[in-house]
Amino acid sequence: MRLKRNGFLLVLPLLGLTGFALKQPEVSQKVETVRDPAPHEVVLLAGGSLALVTERGTDSVALLNLASGMVLAHAFVGDEPFCVAASANIAVVTNYGSDSLSVLTISGDKLTVAATIAVGDEPRGVALSRDGKTAYVALAGEDAVAVVDLATRKILKRLPTGLEPWHVALTPDGKRLTVGCTRARTLSVYALPSGEELYTVPLNGRNVRHIGISADGKQAFVPFINERRFPATKDNIDRGWVVGNRLARVPLTEDGPREAIALDTQGDALGDVDGCTISPDGQTVALTAGGTHELVLFSKIEGLPFVAFGGPEDYLEPESVQRIRRIKLGGRPLGAQFSADGKQLIVANDFLNAVQVVDVALGKVTKTITLGGPKAPSQVRQGEQLFHDAKRSFHSWYSCASCHTEGHTNGGNFDTFNDGSYGKPKKTLSLRGVVQTSPYTWHGWQKTLRQGVVESFTKSMQGEEPTTSEIEAVEAYLKSLDWKKSPFPTNAAGLKVFVTKGCVSCHGGTNYATPTVTKAGLEETGDAYEGYNPPTLRNVYSRAPYLHDGRARTLEDVLTKHHRPSQLTGQPDCTPQELKDLVAFLKSL
């Protein structure tokens, strides 16, 4: 068998690579399902009578009249629209699935896509200057923010960020840009228009989500989870020692430490806090908790007991409990925004396929604007809902998605019983392509998805055992997860290194994985199982840190410190050029 790629000829039998595909496989199609609108983000237009909402499930944006509750218009944008921002009659939408930014114009009840701009890999959050001329786009797959000139439709510059930026926000005067990086666990502050990075504040937590800016522009508020790496027993979960939900406060006028408060109460925690917005008078912060299906209102935020060092406590402090209101919304509330007078909150609710209007004083939903969708959720959608339901964990502390963000990984280490014992936290594995890469867990002892689902709900989450129909629904959702197309080009020289160094002995075939548990020299005394299950290398570019305990920060660290060819396959270690080529090849998978 003789194959050719980019001018590089390779005779597979001579390299002992029977059955290995030289051509990178195409990403397979997802399981076909009924499409739900699945709204994720909402923004109010001038005057507050209209709103735009992203419909990630139908690749569209809806224009709503909030007073009448009518959907006025739809515009089809790119794949998986994630975030929207607006100024005057201009709006911009990031298309996570097609690596683009859509520019929309609004005229009365008409919504028109004026342009689509290629911006880079995995665009998520976006902010728009007040004059509507410049967009700031978080590129989660490139660890950068793209600064886009909307008049010329060109990228002016890219601002380097930490790992995986999700959301961005501008101060009211437009002179500061804040960027939250979920895998780096940081919030960075940039000066505008220069783009100079002023400082980066460690948040000491993962799942960094929406950023709320105080009315005076002096502080940024951002939710995150605090991982403590204690064993996932019921006692530790309820103490907030496995996952704790936090709200951070970061200064924007000068460098300073992050301060934080706990958001959970014992026996009734929050789950998957996402949205964060500040009332116009600066007195209230509103948070959405998708995992526990609720909206959280904190009043008199300046008096809240934020702690800079050595804290905060595990639970919301007693004096703060009186300032918090938890409003049950159902579904999965995500993006939210206050009305101009601060009397209402407009919330995008993913699983309800609706936008909800909440009266702040009354603390209840006064209007629900339905966006359409199927009469009943499909089996995949039911599984997605269970996967994101923190109520399935002990006292609602976290969901499957808390660690397996969007079915991928948040990069954190957790001490579950999936390795047969407690005391050795393991990095969260990605679930992309999981149906094609059995067996499961780092030690490969789980042979079926069903076994993994039951173990996760009953042991990792210490919740009730799922019913047969629930197991089947979660399985259906997991089967719908697929790998993303890599933004990096293929590298023929790197493929040759991959083959000649023997990497294919553990990472072979079209999925770059094998079902055989292997000893790789990283075993620890007292491991309940021998050896490790080589994970697929597909999408490895987006899985830092690496190895079973996250000890390697980069692929270069893996190949020069922990997985050297001379230690594993008996081949010479990589030269500097071979290392460069091999890393380039791995990133292309």
Secondary structure as UniProt FT lines:
FT   STRAND          2..5
FT   TURN            6..7
FT   STRAND          8..11
FT   HELIX           12..15
FT   TURN            18..19
FT   STRAND          39..44
FT   TURN            46..47
FT   STRAND          50..55
FT   TURN            56..59
FT   STRAND          60..65
FT   TURN            66..69
FT   STRAND          70..76
FT   STRAND          81..87
FT   TURN            88..89
FT   STRAND          90..95
FT   TURN            96..99
FT   STRAND          100..107
FT   TURN            108..109
FT   STRAND          110..118
FT   STRAND          123..128
FT   TURN            130..131
FT   STRAND          134..139
FT   TURN            140..143
FT   STRAND          144..149
FT   TURN            150..153
FT   STRAND          154..160
FT   STRAND          165..170
FT   TURN            172..173
FT   STRAND          176..181
FT   TURN            182..185
FT   STRAND          186..191
FT   TURN            192..194
FT   STRAND          197..202
FT   STRAND          212..213
FT   TURN            215..216
FT   STRAND          219..227
FT   HELIX           234..238
FT   TURN            239..240
FT   STRAND          243..251
FT   STRAND          259..262
FT   TURN            266..267
FT   STRAND          273..278
FT   TURN            280..281
FT   STRAND          284..289
FT   HELIX           290..292
FT   STRAND          294..299
FT   HELIX           301..303
FT   HELIX           318..321
FT   TURN            322..323
FT   STRAND          324..328
FT   STRAND          333..338
FT   TURN            340..341
FT   STRAND          344..349
FT   TURN            350..353
FT   STRAND          354..359
FT   TURN            360..363
FT   STRAND          364..370
FT   HELIX           379..387
FT   HELIX           390..392
FT   HELIX           394..396
FT   HELIX           400..403
FT   HELIX           405..407
FT   STRAND          413..415
FT   HELIX           417..419
FT   STRAND          426..427
FT   TURN            432..433
FT   HELIX           434..436
FT   TURN            442..443
FT   HELIX           449..455
FT   HELIX           456..460
FT   HELIX           468..480
FT   HELIX           492..500
FT   TURN            501..502
FT   HELIX           503..505
FT   TURN            509..512
FT   TURN            525..526
FT   TURN            538..539
FT   HELIX           540..542
FT   TURN            548..549
FT   HELIX           555..557
FT   HELIX           558..562
FT   HELIX           565..568
FT   HELIX           576..587
//
